[in-house]
Amino acid sequence: MAKPDPQRLLAQLNLRMLLAKACATVCLLAFCAVPPAASAEPVSVHHPEGTLHGFLSLSTPGGKVLAVGDVLQIVDGDRVTSHVVFHFKDGSLDDETTVFTQKGQFRLVSDHHVQKGPFFPTAIDLAIDAASGQVTVRSQKKNGKEEVKSEHMDLPPDLYNGLITSIAKNLNAEASETKVSMIIATPEPRLITLSITSQGAQAFSLAGERRKALGYRIKFKLGGLAGFVAPLVGKSPPDVQIWVSSGELPTFIREQGPTYAQGPILIIQLASPVWPRRSQLQEKPQKGR
């Protein structure tokens, strides 16, 4: 058996290193120099949002609960303020406040999204002022180094940060595809397109009774060179799935996907209060009574 040629092995190793460096350079250019994604039409309002306080849970596909959340909405005329917050068991926080109008079409006014704590590899504070077009991202990595990126962006009327649940309840289930826009922090702000397609009806049960939900799949369209390179290097964002109840008054039921770029697949769904078998709220009877 012939011995391997050391010089040949070294040349192959150098070639692999050069290819890896070239791929990394292409990816960096792709994600930092991509033009904004084309916008679509704003989604029409068929089911206006109302005042509410709902309970949510964030868990792994295996059922392990990572965080408990609340969704609160306050309505003032056509203006709605929505606050969704998750408190993680490890002390992390995912907190988003969205202000929007719903006169004829959904229009984003502002969005402020904060993610911080051990669960997130990078602490992110994203603030969007849709009226002025000012977008600011504050990010802090595990080493404590903070970066601030602030820029004026030409924001489209279909920008829907913090509004995906509301949008899903107002989509035409028979439409082949609906496209909307979103800003993501990478950590620089980037405008991308979301492609939403109907997945048809899916059965679920409510207290043992069979019901049906409408499912939607959301794909992140990076666009440009980034959209071509990302799948090749395993950086294409995973799809998000969302389900709303069918019928005259649709409501959110379940969402499955990552909570941050390249994060694990998690499940957000409605949570119900659970009472102990024996109420501990009742006062114990005192002696002599």
C-alpha positions as CSV (number, residue, x, y, z in Angstrom):
1,M,0.0,0.0,0.0
2,A,1.5,3.4,-1.1
3,K,2.3,5.9,1.6
4,P,0.3,9.2,1.4
5,D,2.3,12.1,0.0
6,P,2.7,14.8,2.8
7,Q,2.9,17.7,0.2
8,R,-0.3,16.6,-1.5
9,L,-2.1,16.3,1.8
10,L,-0.9,19.8,2.8
11,A,-2.1,21.2,-0.5
12,Q,-5.6,19.7,-0.1
13,L,-5.8,21.1,3.4
14,N,-4.8,24.6,2.2
15,L,-7.4,24.4,-0.6
16,R,-10.2,23.5,1.9
17,M,-9.2,26.4,4.2
18,L,-9.3,28.8,1.2
19,L,-12.8,27.5,0.2
20,A,-14.0,27.9,3.8
21,K,-12.7,31.5,4.0
22,A,-14.3,32.3,0.6
23,C,-17.6,30.9,1.7
24,A,-17.5,32.9,4.9
25,T,-16.7,36.1,3.0
26,V,-19.6,35.5,0.5
27,C,-22.0,35.0,3.5
28,L,-20.8,38.1,5.2
29,L,-21.3,40.2,2.1
30,A,-24.7,38.5,1.4
31,F,-26.1,39.3,4.8
32,C,-24.7,42.8,5.1
33,A,-25.3,44.2,1.6
34,V,-28.7,42.9,0.5
35,P,-31.2,45.4,-0.8
36,P,-34.6,45.7,1.0
37,A,-37.2,43.1,0.1
38,A,-40.1,44.2,-2.1
39,S,-43.2,45.0,-0.2
40,A,-46.8,43.7,-0.7
41,E,-50.2,45.1,0.1
42,P,-51.4,45.7,3.7
43,V,-53.8,43.2,5.1
44,S,-57.4,44.2,5.3
45,V,-59.2,44.2,8.6
46,H,-62.1,41.6,8.7
47,H,-61.9,40.9,12.5
48,P,-60.8,44.0,14.5
49,E,-58.8,43.4,17.6
50,G,-60.4,44.0,21.0
51,T,-59.5,44.5,24.6
52,L,-58.2,41.3,26.1
53,H,-55.9,39.6,28.6
54,G,-54.8,36.1,27.6
55,F,-52.5,33.5,29.1
56,L,-49.7,31.8,27.1
57,S,-47.1,29.1,27.6
58,L,-43.8,28.6,25.8
59,S,-42.6,25.0,25.7
60,T,-40.4,22.6,23.8
61,P,-42.0,20.1,21.4
62,G,-41.5,17.5,24.2
63,G,-43.8,19.5,26.5
64,K,-41.2,21.1,28.8
65,V,-42.5,24.6,29.8
66,L,-39.7,27.2,29.5
67,A,-41.7,30.4,30.1
68,V,-45.2,31.6,31.0
69,G,-46.6,34.6,29.2
70,D,-49.4,37.2,29.1
71,V,-50.9,39.0,26.1
72,L,-52.7,42.3,27.0
73,Q,-54.5,44.5,24.5
74,I,-56.0,48.0,25.0
75,V,-58.2,49.6,22.3
76,D,-58.7,53.3,21.9
77,G,-60.8,54.0,18.8
78,D,-58.9,52.5,15.8
79,R,-55.6,52.4,17.8
80,V,-54.6,49.2,19.6
81,T,-51.7,48.7,22.0
82,S,-50.6,45.1,22.4
83,H,-48.2,43.9,25.0
84,V,-46.9,40.3,24.9
85,V,-44.4,39.2,27.6
86,F,-42.8,35.9,28.5
87,H,-41.0,35.3,31.8
88,F,-38.6,32.4,31.6
89,K,-37.9,30.0,34.4
90,D,-34.1,30.8,34.0
91,G,-34.8,34.6,34.4
92,S,-34.8,35.5,30.7
93,L,-37.3,37.9,29.3
94,D,-39.1,38.3,25.9
95,D,-41.1,41.5,26.0
96,E,-42.8,43.2,23.0
97,T,-45.1,46.2,22.8
98,T,-46.8,46.9,19.5
99,V,-49.0,49.9,18.6
100,F,-51.1,49.7,15.5
101,T,-54.2,51.0,13.8
102,Q,-57.0,48.9,12.2
103,K,-59.1,51.3,10.2
104,G,-59.7,49.3,7.0
105,Q,-56.2,47.9,7.0
106,F,-53.6,47.0,9.7
107,R,-50.9,49.7,10.0
108,L,-48.0,49.5,12.3
109,V,-47.3,52.6,14.4
110,S,-44.5,51.4,16.6
111,D,-42.9,48.3,17.9
112,H,-40.5,47.7,20.8
113,H,-39.1,44.2,21.3
114,V,-36.7,43.2,24.0
115,Q,-35.0,39.8,24.4
116,K,-32.5,39.3,27.2
117,G,-31.2,36.7,29.7
118,P,-29.4,33.4,29.6
119,F,-31.8,31.8,27.1
120,F,-30.8,34.3,24.3
121,P,-27.2,34.2,22.9
122,T,-27.4,37.9,22.2
123,A,-29.5,40.5,24.1
124,I,-31.6,42.5,21.6
125,D,-33.6,45.7,22.0
126,L,-35.3,46.6,18.7
127,A,-37.3,49.8,18.4
128,I,-39.3,50.8,15.3
129,D,-41.0,54.1,14.7
130,A,-43.0,53.5,11.6
131,A,-44.1,57.1,11.1
132,S,-40.6,58.5,11.0
133,G,-38.9,55.4,9.7
134,Q,-36.3,55.4,12.5
135,V,-35.1,51.9,13.5
136,T,-32.7,51.4,16.4
137,V,-31.1,48.1,17.5
138,R,-29.2,47.7,20.7
139,S,-27.4,44.4,21.1
140,Q,-25.2,42.9,23.8
141,K,-23.4,39.6,23.5
142,K,-22.4,37.3,26.4
143,N,-19.1,39.1,26.8
144,G,-21.0,42.3,27.7
145,K,-20.0,44.3,24.6
146,E,-22.8,46.5,23.4
147,E,-23.5,47.7,19.9
148,V,-26.0,50.3,18.8
149,K,-27.3,50.5,15.2
150,S,-29.7,53.3,14.3
151,E,-30.8,54.3,10.9
152,H,-33.6,55.8,8.9
153,M,-35.4,53.2,6.7
154,D,-38.0,53.5,4.0
155,L,-40.6,51.4,5.7
156,P,-43.4,49.8,3.6
157,P,-47.1,50.0,4.6
158,D,-47.2,46.2,5.1
159,L,-44.6,46.2,7.9
160,Y,-46.0,43.9,10.5
161,N,-43.6,43.4,13.4
162,G,-45.6,42.2,16.4
163,L,-48.7,41.7,14.3
164,I,-48.4,38.3,12.8
165,T,-51.1,36.8,15.0
166,S,-53.6,39.5,14.1
167,I,-52.7,39.1,10.4
168,A,-53.2,35.3,10.5
169,K,-56.8,35.8,11.8
170,N,-57.6,38.0,8.8
171,L,-56.0,36.1,6.0
172,N,-57.9,34.6,3.1
173,A,-57.5,30.9,3.6
174,E,-58.0,30.3,-0.1
175,A,-55.2,32.7,-1.2
176,S,-52.2,30.8,-2.5
177,E,-49.7,33.2,-0.9
178,T,-49.7,36.4,1.2
179,K,-46.5,38.5,1.5
180,V,-45.8,41.0,4.2
181,S,-42.7,42.7,5.5
182,M,-40.8,42.5,8.8
183,I,-37.6,44.0,10.3
184,I,-35.2,41.6,12.0
185,A,-32.2,42.4,14.0
186,T,-29.1,40.5,12.8
187,P,-28.0,42.5,14.9
188,E,-28.2,45.2,12.2
189,P,-31.8,46.0,11.2
190,R,-32.8,44.2,8.0
191,L,-36.1,44.4,6.1
192,I,-37.2,41.0,4.9
193,T,-40.3,39.5,3.3
194,L,-42.5,36.9,5.0
195,S,-44.3,34.4,2.7
196,I,-47.5,33.1,4.3
197,T,-49.2,30.1,2.8
198,S,-52.3,28.2,3.9
199,Q,-51.9,24.6,5.1
200,G,-55.6,23.9,5.2
201,A,-57.7,22.6,8.2
202,Q,-56.3,20.6,11.0
203,A,-58.2,18.8,13.8
204,F,-57.7,19.5,17.5
205,S,-59.7,18.9,20.6
206,L,-61.1,21.2,23.2
207,A,-62.1,19.5,26.5
208,G,-62.6,16.3,24.5
209,E,-64.6,18.0,21.8
210,R,-63.3,17.8,18.2
211,R,-62.7,21.2,16.6
212,K,-60.9,22.5,13.5
213,A,-58.1,25.0,13.1
214,L,-56.6,26.7,10.0
215,G,-52.9,26.3,9.6
216,Y,-50.4,28.7,8.0
217,R,-46.8,28.3,7.2
218,I,-44.5,31.4,7.3
219,K,-41.3,31.4,5.3
220,F,-38.6,34.0,5.7
221,K,-37.5,35.4,2.3
222,L,-34.0,36.9,2.7
223,G,-33.9,38.0,-0.9
224,G,-30.8,38.8,-3.0
225,L,-27.5,37.0,-2.6
226,A,-28.3,36.2,1.0
227,G,-31.3,34.2,0.0
228,F,-29.2,32.1,-2.4
229,V,-26.3,31.5,0.0
230,A,-28.2,30.9,3.2
231,P,-29.6,27.4,2.4
232,L,-26.1,26.3,1.2
233,V,-24.4,27.1,4.5
234,G,-27.3,26.0,6.7
235,K,-28.3,29.5,7.8
236,S,-31.7,29.7,6.2
237,P,-34.2,30.6,9.0
238,P,-36.6,27.7,9.8
239,D,-40.3,28.1,8.9
240,V,-42.9,29.2,11.5
241,Q,-46.3,27.6,11.7
242,I,-49.3,29.2,13.2
243,W,-52.9,28.0,13.8
244,V,-56.1,29.9,14.3
245,S,-59.6,28.5,15.0
246,S,-61.9,28.4,12.0
247,G,-65.3,29.9,11.9
248,E,-66.9,33.4,12.1
249,L,-64.6,34.7,14.9
250,P,-61.1,33.2,14.5
251,T,-58.7,33.2,17.5
252,F,-55.1,32.3,18.0
253,I,-54.5,28.7,19.1
254,R,-50.8,27.7,18.6
255,E,-47.5,28.8,17.1
256,Q,-44.5,26.7,16.4
257,G,-41.0,28.1,15.4
258,P,-37.9,29.8,16.8
259,T,-38.1,32.9,19.0
260,Y,-34.8,34.2,17.6
261,A,-32.7,33.7,14.5
262,Q,-31.3,30.1,14.5
263,G,-33.0,29.4,17.8
264,P,-34.6,26.1,18.8
265,I,-38.1,25.2,17.6
266,L,-40.6,26.1,20.4
267,I,-44.3,26.1,20.8
268,I,-46.5,29.0,22.0
269,Q,-50.1,28.2,22.9
270,L,-52.9,29.3,25.0
271,A,-52.7,28.3,28.7
272,S,-55.5,27.7,31.1
273,P,-55.5,28.1,34.9
274,V,-55.1,24.8,36.8
275,W,-56.7,24.5,40.2
276,P,-55.4,22.2,43.0
277,R,-57.6,19.2,43.8
278,R,-58.1,20.5,47.3
279,S,-58.5,24.2,47.6
280,Q,-55.9,25.8,49.8
281,L,-57.8,29.0,49.8
282,Q,-60.4,27.8,52.2
283,E,-59.8,28.8,55.8
284,K,-59.3,25.9,58.1
285,P,-62.1,25.6,60.8
286,Q,-61.1,26.8,64.2
287,K,-61.6,24.8,67.4
288,G,-64.8,25.5,69.2
289,R,-66.7,26.4,66.0
